[in-house]
């Protein structure tokens, strides 16, 4: 799975597996961004995404990816 405009992709054997992998990939991206990507021209503008990832728990990220079950 991928999100247009977001430099992260993931896959899984099932839909739920792909979502779990995407959450892990987003967390890894946020960590990499803080460590070294924040000054890279093609990643600099992703600061809002990184803040959202860091301030969200896994349930909130899942809701962001697939929508709320409510």
DRENKE-779527 format. One line per 3 residues: number of its first residue (from 0); for each residue z, y, x of N, C-alpha, C, O, CB. Coordinates in nm, 3 decimals. Atoms other than C-alpha are relative to their C-alpha. Glycine has a CB too. Example, Ala and Ser with C-alpha at 12.3 -4.5 7.8 and 13.67 -1.06 7.14 Angstrom:
2
0	0.000/-0.119/0.089/0.780/-0.450/1.230/0.000/0.120/0.090/0.066/0.118/0.194/0.125/0.003/-0.099 | -0.006/-0.119/-0.082/0.714/-0.106/1.367/0.073/0.109/-0.077/0.090/0.220/-0.026/-0.142/0.046/0.041
***
This chain:
70
0	0.000/-0.116/0.084/0.000/0.000/0.000/0.000/0.123/0.089/0.047/0.118/0.202/0.120/-0.001/-0.096 | -0.002/-0.126/-0.072/-0.051/0.358/0.109/0.017/0.112/-0.101/-0.007/0.095/-0.220/-0.130/0.018/0.084 | -0.017/-0.119/0.081/0.024/0.703/-0.022/-0.093/0.106/0.058/-0.078/0.144/0.174/0.151/0.049/-0.002
3	0.090/-0.102/-0.053/-0.255/0.959/0.011/0.077/0.120/0.056/0.168/0.172/-0.008/-0.097/0.048/-0.110 | -0.064/-0.114/-0.064/-0.152/1.234/0.251/0.125/-0.033/0.078/0.183/0.054/0.143/0.032/0.102/-0.102 | -0.120/0.043/-0.072/0.137/1.033/0.395/-0.043/-0.100/0.106/-0.111/-0.198/0.074/0.108/-0.063/-0.097
6	0.048/0.085/-0.110/0.084/0.870/0.737/0.078/-0.131/0.013/0.119/-0.168/0.123/0.008/0.075/0.130 | -0.076/0.124/0.001/0.258/0.545/0.638/-0.072/-0.099/-0.092/-0.123/-0.062/-0.197/0.148/0.024/-0.047 | 0.057/0.106/0.084/0.126/0.214/0.503/0.087/-0.123/0.014/0.159/-0.140/0.112/-0.148/-0.031/0.041
9	-0.078/0.124/-0.001/0.283/-0.120/0.418/-0.071/-0.103/-0.085/-0.157/-0.070/-0.166/0.146/0.024/-0.051 | 0.053/0.106/0.084/0.196/-0.456/0.269/0.108/-0.104/-0.023/0.209/-0.107/0.047/-0.126/-0.064/0.063 | -0.095/0.106/0.031/0.375/-0.751/0.118/-0.069/-0.107/-0.082/-0.178/-0.084/-0.136/0.123/0.054/-0.074
12	0.058/0.110/0.076/0.310/-1.084/-0.048/0.004/0.026/-0.150/-0.076/-0.030/-0.225/0.074/-0.130/0.032 | -0.014/-0.035/0.141/0.422/-0.939/-0.383/0.009/0.152/-0.011/0.025/0.222/0.089/0.124/-0.068/-0.064 | -0.015/-0.145/0.023/0.436/-0.593/-0.538/0.136/0.048/0.048/0.146/0.147/0.120/-0.019/0.034/-0.149
15	-0.134/-0.039/-0.042/0.813/-0.578/-0.489/0.017/-0.008/0.151/0.083/0.076/0.212/0.105/-0.088/-0.068 | -0.005/0.012/-0.146/0.773/-0.699/-0.132/-0.069/0.116/0.068/-0.020/0.166/0.170/-0.064/-0.130/0.044 | 0.072/-0.115/-0.056/0.521/-0.425/-0.062/0.082/0.128/-0.014/0.084/0.211/0.077/-0.137/0.018/-0.070
18	-0.086/-0.117/0.018/0.758/-0.164/-0.207/0.113/-0.002/0.101/0.144/0.100/0.162/0.055/0.005/-0.144 | -0.108/0.012/-0.099/1.043/-0.294/0.010/-0.051/0.034/0.140/0.016/0.105/0.215/0.059/-0.142/-0.001 | 0.059/-0.030/-0.132/0.815/-0.279/0.316/-0.031/0.149/0.014/-0.014/0.207/0.121/-0.128/-0.083/0.022
21	0.030/-0.143/-0.005/0.707/0.075/0.226/0.128/0.081/0.021/0.128/0.178/0.097/-0.071/0.044/-0.130 | -0.128/-0.070/-0.020/1.069/0.188/0.202/0.043/-0.011/0.146/0.084/0.088/0.206/0.110/-0.058/-0.094 | -0.032/0.018/-0.143/1.133/0.040/0.548/-0.091/0.084/0.088/-0.046/0.147/0.183/-0.011/-0.149/0.039
24	0.096/-0.078/-0.079/0.817/0.203/0.683/0.028/0.150/-0.011/0.017/0.222/0.089/-0.144/-0.029/-0.047 | -0.035/-0.142/0.016/0.917/0.541/0.539/0.123/0.035/0.083/0.126/0.140/0.147/0.026/0.034/-0.148 | -0.120/-0.024/-0.080/1.260/0.514/0.701/-0.034/0.003/0.150/0.016/0.088/0.223/0.107/-0.109/-0.028
27	0.041/0.002/-0.140/1.100/0.423/1.035/-0.079/0.126/0.035/-0.061/0.183/0.143/-0.085/-0.125/0.029 | 0.078/-0.122/-0.025/0.857/0.714/1.005/0.093/0.120/0.014/0.076/0.201/0.105/-0.101/0.023/-0.114 | -0.093/-0.113/-0.007/1.142/0.959/0.937/0.076/0.000/0.132/0.098/0.105/0.192/0.099/-0.004/-0.118
30	-0.070/0.010/-0.128/1.327/0.831/1.243/-0.092/0.039/0.115/-0.053/0.115/0.203/0.053/-0.143/0.021 | 0.097/-0.035/-0.104/1.014/0.852/1.461/-0.033/0.149/-0.003/-0.050/0.211/0.102/-0.128/-0.082/-0.017 | 0.030/-0.142/0.013/0.943/1.200/1.326/0.110/0.082/0.067/0.081/0.177/0.140/-0.015/0.040/-0.149
33	-0.112/-0.073/-0.061/1.289/1.319/1.428/0.000/-0.016/0.153/0.030/0.079/0.225/0.134/-0.049/-0.057 | -0.004/0.028/-0.144/1.258/1.156/1.772/-0.114/0.063/0.078/-0.094/0.113/0.188/-0.002/-0.148/0.022 | 0.113/-0.046/-0.083/0.908/1.263/1.874/-0.119/0.057/-0.075/-0.202/0.124/-0.014/-0.047/-0.112/0.081
36	0.120/-0.043/0.071/0.657/1.341/1.599/0.006/0.142/-0.054/-0.098/0.199/-0.090/-0.027/-0.093/-0.112 | -0.012/-0.131/0.063/0.795/1.674/1.475/-0.084/0.108/0.067/-0.121/0.206/0.003/0.143/0.043/0.001 | 0.081/-0.100/-0.070/0.599/1.866/1.738/-0.148/-0.037/0.006/-0.230/0.041/0.055/0.052/0.019/0.140
39	0.140/0.042/0.001/0.275/1.670/1.694/-0.073/0.076/-0.111/-0.028/0.076/-0.225/-0.013/-0.155/-0.020 | 0.071/-0.081/0.100/0.018/1.891/1.516/-0.034/-0.074/-0.129/-0.030/-0.014/-0.236/-0.125/0.053/0.060 | 0.039/0.075/0.120/-0.088/1.614/1.276/0.120/-0.054/-0.078/0.101/-0.119/-0.180/-0.091/-0.114/0.039
42	-0.121/0.045/0.071/0.275/1.539/1.174/0.096/0.113/-0.031/0.189/0.096/-0.110/0.071/-0.105/0.083 | -0.093/-0.112/0.012/0.443/1.878/1.190/0.030/0.037/-0.145/0.144/0.070/-0.178/-0.057/0.121/0.071 | -0.016/-0.043/0.140/0.389/1.953/0.820/0.069/-0.105/-0.088/0.084/-0.082/-0.208/-0.135/0.033/-0.058
45	-0.065/0.106/0.078/0.563/1.631/0.709/0.152/0.018/-0.010/0.222/-0.074/-0.053/-0.032/-0.135/0.061 | -0.146/-0.021/-0.002/0.912/1.786/0.741/0.061/-0.018/-0.139/0.173/-0.070/-0.150/0.032/0.140/0.053 | -0.053/0.015/0.136/0.958/1.794/0.361/0.014/-0.146/-0.038/0.113/-0.186/-0.098/-0.089/0.072/-0.101
48	-0.006/0.143/0.025/0.877/1.424/0.333/0.117/-0.062/0.075/0.192/-0.143/0.020/-0.131/-0.067/0.041 | -0.108/0.055/-0.082/1.118/1.345/0.616/0.136/0.036/-0.060/0.224/-0.049/-0.065/-0.011/0.052/0.145 | -0.127/-0.038/0.063/1.398/1.541/0.448/0.025/-0.081/-0.125/0.137/-0.128/-0.148/0.000/0.149/-0.034
51	-0.016/0.078/0.122/1.336/1.363/0.118/0.042/-0.143/0.034/0.131/-0.199/-0.030/-0.130/0.000/-0.081 | -0.033/0.137/-0.040/1.347/1.024/0.292/0.145/-0.008/0.046/0.220/-0.097/0.006/-0.095/-0.049/0.112 | -0.135/0.003/-0.056/1.666/1.107/0.479/0.108/0.027/-0.104/0.220/-0.022/-0.090/0.011/0.101/0.111
54	-0.099/-0.033/0.101/1.841/1.243/0.170/0.002/-0.098/-0.117/0.086/-0.086/-0.206/-0.025/0.138/-0.051 | 0.011/0.095/0.111/1.740/0.953/-0.058/0.054/-0.137/0.041/0.042/-0.178/0.157/-0.146/-0.013/-0.046 | -0.034/0.140/-0.025/1.887/0.607/-0.088/-0.121/-0.086/-0.039/-0.221/-0.034/-0.088/0.129/-0.043/-0.080
57	0.115/0.087/0.027/1.661/0.304/-0.133/-0.040/0.000/-0.147/-0.158/-0.008/-0.179/0.033/-0.142/0.045 | 0.031/-0.003/0.143/1.687/0.315/-0.513/-0.080/0.125/-0.034/-0.177/0.118/-0.110/0.130/-0.005/-0.085 | 0.072/-0.125/0.026/1.573/0.678/-0.518/-0.141/-0.005/0.058/-0.236/0.042/-0.005/0.076/0.119/0.058
60	0.134/0.012/-0.059/1.283/0.604/-0.282/-0.086/-0.093/-0.084/-0.205/-0.066/-0.103/0.009/-0.051/0.145 | 0.074/0.091/0.085/1.179/0.311/-0.502/-0.046/0.072/-0.125/-0.161/0.056/-0.167/0.086/-0.123/-0.037 | 0.039/-0.076/0.119/1.182/0.538/-0.807/-0.111/0.100/0.031/-0.200/0.121/-0.051/0.121/0.074/-0.058
63	0.105/-0.094/-0.040/0.972/0.792/-0.618/-0.133/-0.072/0.015/-0.238/-0.018/-0.022/0.039/0.071/0.131 | 0.122/0.076/-0.022/0.720/0.523/-0.527/-0.060/-0.057/-0.127/-0.182/-0.054/-0.143/0.026/-0.110/0.097 | 0.054/0.070/0.117/0.688/0.343/-0.860/0.033/0.067/-0.132/-0.018/0.025/-0.236/0.051/-0.140/-0.003
66	-0.041/-0.067/0.124/0.845/0.578/-1.115/0.130/-0.057/-0.050/0.169/-0.167/-0.014/-0.108/-0.014/-0.107 | -0.128/0.039/0.056/1.167/0.555/-1.302/-0.020/-0.104/-0.111/-0.118/-0.098/-0.186/0.075/0.123/-0.053 | 0.006/0.103/0.104/1.233/0.256/-1.526/0.051/0.053/-0.133/0.047/-0.018/-0.234/0.082/-0.122/0.042
69	-0.058/-0.058/0.122/1.388/0.487/-1.784/-0.103/0.037/-0.101/-0.069/0.086/-0.208/0.081/0.120/0.031
***
